Amino acid sequence: MKKLLLASFALAAVGANAQTKKVILHDYTGVNCQFCTDGTTVIEGMLASDPTNFIPIQIHTGSYTPSTSPLKTAEGDAFDAAAQPSGYPAGSVDYVKYSSNTTVAMGRGSWSAAYSTQKAKPAIASVGIANRVDKGSDTYEADIIVQFTAAPTAGVPITVNFMVIEDSIKADGVLKQINFSGGPKGGKSPLTYAADGYVHNNVLRKTLGTTWGFSGVIPATPVIGTKYTKKVTFTVDPTWVKKNLRVVAYVSYNGTTVTTQREIINAEMMKLSGFFKTGVNEVNNNNLSILNVYPTPAKVGDVVYVEYNTPTTEKVSMNVYNLSGQKVATPYSSVDVQGAHTMQFKTALYNLASGTYILEVVSESGSRQTQKIVLQ
């Protein structure tokens, strides 16, 4: 009876749109681009000021990234072609057209305002990444789980998609970054890892559901509270660095009109290290658990990422305590569907000084996990 009551409470909370809305920014960028690193600077500023809802993905595309570049993807070029940027860097926020724009692509000066608009929208679905299996031989498998809490726009098809992105790609050789204006290093050109330590982050490597996602997973009229699942399998290219890989799952509309009917409804991400060898992942998927905290140690002012797994749909919160047991922050509270999720928070926004803290992830049903984090 207690479990039934808790389940009923969780579904009621979900119905009240209590889950976090996560917003994807596609940054169309290139390595032979005099302004593109300034786009990276804008992204870093957005993460610093409000990271909780933000998932940036940088798509190297267009004439500013040569066709022979290992950073280009066919899916990324398709995103770019549909977004119709008039110059680079350009961005689309949840693939929605804003203001007087005629396309979904906009200049970097508009990204922050568009992001604020999108994150303020009530989330109508939660996305989780469950049953994560490292099958060996660089092959991985997971379930995208989507649960709607309110009705989507009637008559517009819905798809789910799954992306692999990579951080810390060294900007050397053909990947050196031309930069004549704005951005890091005082507008120095070129930027290279060997001389400047410059790296490419959030780089799109693969999209599993082609460009616009897997159809047939979610019906035309989704049932509120029903979980819809899509199993995906992918192989890591040997040129990618596994420890730097993250995956992003999302649910979106897939209508015929790009500017009004391709909006991303919600998304989730996590590191590849949250996948487990066969026989191990089942244990983690049946318990509330902290999967990963990074960076560790973190610097004061860093964005800290806390990945956790919930076995059911319920409200999960993160609290931060000092060593005296005083609660000093509650950076996250959301009703999330079964699977893995990432909580992002910037320590400076909570005035956390250097020292040791206890991160607590706690569910509405009473499950609790803690982990120490050191700020330097």
C-alpha positions in Angstrom: 0.0 0.0 0.0 2.8 2.4 0.8 4.5 1.8 -2.6 1.2 2.5 -4.3 0.7 5.7 -2.4 4.3 6.8 -3.3 3.7 6.0 -6.9 0.5 7.9 -7.0 2.2 10.9 -5.4 5.0 10.8 -8.0 2.6 10.7 -10.9 0.6 13.6 -9.4 3.8 15.6 -9.1 4.8 14.8 -12.6 1.4 15.9 -13.8 2.1 19.2 -12.2 5.1 19.8 -14.5 7.6 19.5 -11.7 10.5 18.2 -13.8 13.4 20.3 -15.0 13.3 21.7 -18.5 16.7 21.2 -20.2 17.5 23.3 -23.2 19.8 22.3 -26.1 21.9 25.0 -28.0 23.2 23.8 -31.3 26.3 26.0 -32.1 27.1 25.9 -35.8 30.8 26.6 -35.8 34.0 25.9 -37.7 37.8 25.8 -37.3 38.6 28.3 -40.1 36.3 30.9 -38.6 37.4 34.3 -37.3 34.5 34.7 -34.9 33.7 31.1 -33.9 35.8 31.0 -30.7 33.8 34.0 -29.5 30.7 31.7 -29.8 32.6 29.3 -27.4 33.1 32.2 -25.0 29.4 33.0 -25.1 28.6 29.3 -24.3 31.1 29.4 -21.4 29.4 32.5 -20.0 26.0 31.0 -20.3 27.2 27.9 -18.4 28.8 30.1 -15.7 25.6 32.2 -15.1 22.9 29.5 -15.3 24.1 25.9 -16.0 21.2 23.9 -14.5 19.1 23.7 -17.7 21.8 24.1 -20.4 23.2 21.5 -22.8 25.4 23.0 -25.5 26.4 21.0 -28.6 28.9 22.3 -31.1 28.4 21.3 -34.6 31.4 21.8 -36.9 29.9 22.4 -40.3 29.7 24.7 -43.3 32.5 26.1 -45.4 34.4 27.1 -42.2 35.0 23.4 -41.5 36.7 21.7 -44.4 34.8 18.7 -45.8 37.8 16.6 -44.9 37.7 17.6 -41.2 37.3 14.7 -38.7 34.9 17.0 -36.8 32.3 17.1 -39.5 29.2 14.8 -39.6 26.5 14.2 -42.1 23.9 14.8 -39.4 25.5 18.0 -38.3 25.5 19.3 -41.9 21.8 18.4 -42.1 21.0 20.4 -38.9 23.0 23.3 -40.3 21.2 23.2 -43.7 17.8 23.2 -42.1 18.7 26.0 -39.6 19.9 28.2 -42.5 22.5 30.3 -40.7 23.5 33.5 -42.4 27.0 33.4 -40.9 29.1 31.7 -38.3 29.0 31.1 -35.5 25.2 30.7 -35.4 23.0 28.9 -33.0 19.6 27.3 -32.7 18.0 27.0 -29.3 15.8 23.9 -29.0 15.4 24.4 -32.8 12.8 27.2 -32.3 12.5 30.4 -34.4 12.6 33.5 -32.2 11.6 37.1 -32.6 11.8 38.5 -36.1 14.2 35.8 -37.3 13.1 34.0 -40.5 15.1 30.9 -39.6 15.9 29.0 -36.4 19.5 30.0 -36.6 20.5 33.2 -34.8 23.7 35.2 -34.0 25.5 34.6 -30.7 24.2 37.8 -29.3 20.7 36.3 -29.2 21.5 32.9 -27.6 21.2 33.8 -24.0 17.8 35.5 -24.3 16.4 32.6 -26.4 17.8 30.1 -23.8 16.0 32.0 -21.0 12.8 31.9 -23.0 13.0 28.2 -23.5 14.0 27.2 -20.0 11.0 29.2 -18.6 8.6 26.9 -20.5 6.9 24.2 -18.4 8.4 20.8 -19.2 5.8 18.5 -20.6 8.0 15.4 -20.7 11.0 13.9 -18.8 13.8 12.0 -20.5 16.0 9.4 -18.8 18.9 7.2 -20.0 18.4 3.7 -18.6 19.8 0.1 -18.9 23.2 1.4 -19.8 25.4 -1.5 -20.9 29.1 -1.5 -22.0 28.9 -4.6 -24.2 32.7 -4.7 -24.9 34.5 -4.2 -28.2 33.7 -0.4 -28.0 29.9 -1.2 -28.3 27.4 0.4 -26.0 23.6 0.0 -25.4 21.0 2.1 -23.6 17.3 2.8 -23.4 15.9 6.3 -24.0 12.9 6.6 -21.7 10.3 9.3 -22.2 7.3 10.1 -20.0 4.9 12.8 -20.8 3.3 14.9 -18.1 1.1 17.1 -20.3 -0.2 16.8 -23.8 2.1 17.8 -26.7 0.9 19.8 -29.7 -1.8 17.9 -31.4 -1.1 16.6 -34.9 2.7 17.0 -34.9 4.8 13.8 -35.0 7.2 13.2 -32.2 10.6 11.5 -32.3 13.4 10.6 -29.9 17.1 11.0 -30.6 20.5 10.2 -29.1 23.8 11.9 -29.7 27.4 11.3 -28.8 29.5 14.3 -28.0 33.2 14.7 -27.1 35.1 17.2 -25.0 38.8 18.1 -24.9 39.7 17.5 -28.5 43.1 19.1 -29.0 43.1 21.9 -31.5 46.3 20.9 -33.3 47.1 20.2 -36.9 44.0 20.5 -39.1 42.0 21.2 -35.9 43.8 24.4 -35.0 41.4 27.2 -34.5 41.7 30.4 -36.6 40.6 33.3 -34.5 40.9 37.0 -35.4 38.2 38.6 -33.2 36.8 38.0 -29.8 36.9 34.8 -27.9 39.7 33.5 -25.7 43.4 34.3 -25.7 42.7 37.9 -26.6 41.7 37.2 -30.1 45.0 35.4 -30.9 45.2 33.6 -34.2 45.7 30.7 -34.6 44.8 28.9 -31.4 46.5 25.5 -30.9 46.6 23.0 -28.1 50.4 22.8 -28.3 50.9 26.6 -27.8 47.8 27.7 -26.0 46.1 24.6 -24.6 43.0 25.3 -26.7 40.5 22.4 -27.0 37.2 21.8 -28.7 34.4 20.9 -26.3 30.8 19.7 -26.7 31.6 18.4 -30.3 28.9 16.4 -32.1 30.4 13.0 -33.0 27.4 10.9 -33.9 23.6 11.1 -34.0 21.9 7.7 -33.9 18.5 8.5 -35.1 19.8 10.1 -38.3 19.2 13.8 -38.1 15.6 14.1 -36.9 15.3 11.0 -34.7 13.6 7.7 -34.3 10.0 7.7 -35.3 7.4 5.2 -34.2 8.5 5.2 -30.6 5.9 7.7 -29.3 2.3 7.6 -30.6 0.5 10.5 -32.1 -1.3 11.1 -28.8 1.0 10.1 -26.0 -0.7 8.8 -22.8 0.2 10.9 -19.8 2.3 8.9 -17.3 3.1 6.1 -19.7 6.8 5.4 -20.3 8.0 5.1 -23.9 11.3 3.3 -24.6 13.7 3.2 -27.5 16.8 0.9 -27.2 19.9 2.3 -29.0 23.2 0.7 -29.8 26.4 2.5 -30.9 30.1 1.9 -31.4 32.8 4.3 -30.3 35.2 5.3 -33.1 38.8 4.4 -32.1 39.8 8.0 -32.7 37.5 9.2 -30.0 38.7 9.4 -26.4 36.2 7.4 -24.2 36.8 9.3 -21.0 35.8 12.6 -22.8 32.6 11.2 -24.3 29.0 12.2 -23.2 25.7 11.1 -24.6 22.6 13.3 -25.0 19.0 11.9 -25.3 16.1 14.0 -26.3 12.5 14.1 -27.4 11.3 16.5 -30.1 8.6 17.4 -32.5 9.2 16.3 -36.1 6.8 18.3 -38.2 7.2 19.3 -41.8 7.8 23.0 -41.1 11.3 23.3 -39.7 10.9 26.8 -38.2 7.8 25.9 -36.1 7.5 22.1 -35.8 11.0 20.8 -34.9 11.1 22.1 -31.3 13.1 20.0 -28.8 10.7 19.2 -25.9 13.2 18.0 -23.3 16.7 16.4 -23.0 19.1 14.7 -20.8 22.8 13.9 -20.8 25.5 11.9 -19.0 29.1 10.7 -19.4 29.9 7.4 -21.1 31.5 6.2 -17.9 27.9 5.8 -16.5 27.6 2.7 -18.7 28.3 -0.6 -17.0 29.6 -4.0 -18.0 26.8 -6.6 -18.6 25.6 -8.0 -15.2 26.6 -4.8 -13.3 24.3 -2.2 -14.7 21.2 -4.0 -13.3 22.3 -3.3 -9.8 22.8 0.4 -10.5 19.5 0.7 -12.3 17.5 -0.7 -9.3 18.7 1.8 -6.8 19.0 5.5 -6.3 22.7 6.0 -6.8 25.2 8.7 -7.5 27.0 7.6 -10.7 29.6 10.4 -11.2 30.7 13.8 -9.9 33.0 15.9 -12.0 35.3 17.7 -12.0 36.9 16.4 -8.8 38.4 18.2 -7.1 36.6 21.2 -8.4 37.7 24.8 -8.4 35.7 27.5 -6.6 33.4 28.8 -9.4 33.4 25.7 -11.5 30.3 24.1 -12.9 29.9 20.8 -11.1 28.1 17.9 -12.7 26.4 15.3 -10.6 25.1 12.3 -12.4 22.5 10.1 -10.6 20.3 7.1 -11.4 16.7 6.7 -10.2 14.9 3.4 -10.6 11.4 5.0 -10.8 9.7 8.2 -11.7 9.8 10.4 -8.6 11.0 13.7 -7.2 14.8 13.8 -6.6 16.6 16.7 -5.0 20.3 17.6 -4.4 21.4 19.3 -1.3 24.9 20.6 -0.4 26.1 20.5 3.3 29.2 21.8 4.9 31.1 19.6 7.3 29.2 21.1 10.2 26.1 19.6 8.8 24.5 22.9 7.7 22.6 22.9 4.4 24.2 25.6 2.3 22.5 25.0 -1.1 19.7 23.1 -2.8 20.8 23.4 -6.5 18.3 20.9 -8.0 14.9 19.5 -7.4 12.9 17.7 -10.2 10.5 14.9 -10.8 12.5 12.7 -13.2 11.6 9.6 -15.1 13.5 6.3 -14.5 17.1 6.4 -15.7 20.2 8.5 -15.4 20.1 12.3 -15.1 22.6 15.1 -14.7 22.4 17.9 -12.2 24.5 20.9 -13.0 25.3 23.7 -10.6 27.8 26.5 -10.4 29.4 26.8 -7.0 29.8 30.5 -7.1 26.1 31.0 -7.4 25.7 29.6 -3.9 28.8 31.5 -2.5 30.6 28.3 -1.7 34.2 28.9 -0.6 37.1 26.5 -0.8 36.7 23.4 1.4 35.0 20.1 1.6 31.3 19.6 1.2 28.8 16.7 1.2 26.6 16.3 -1.8 23.3 14.6 -1.0 20.9 13.1 -3.6 17.6 12.2 -1.9 14.3 10.9 -3.4 10.8 11.6 -2.3 10.5 8.0 -1.2 13.3 8.4 1.2 16.3 6.9 -0.6 19.5 8.8 0.0 23.1 8.8 -1.4 25.9 11.1 -0.4 29.4 11.9 -1.7 32.1 14.3 -0.7 33.4 17.1 -3.0 36.4 19.3 -2.5 36.5 22.9 -3.8 39.9 24.3 -4.2 
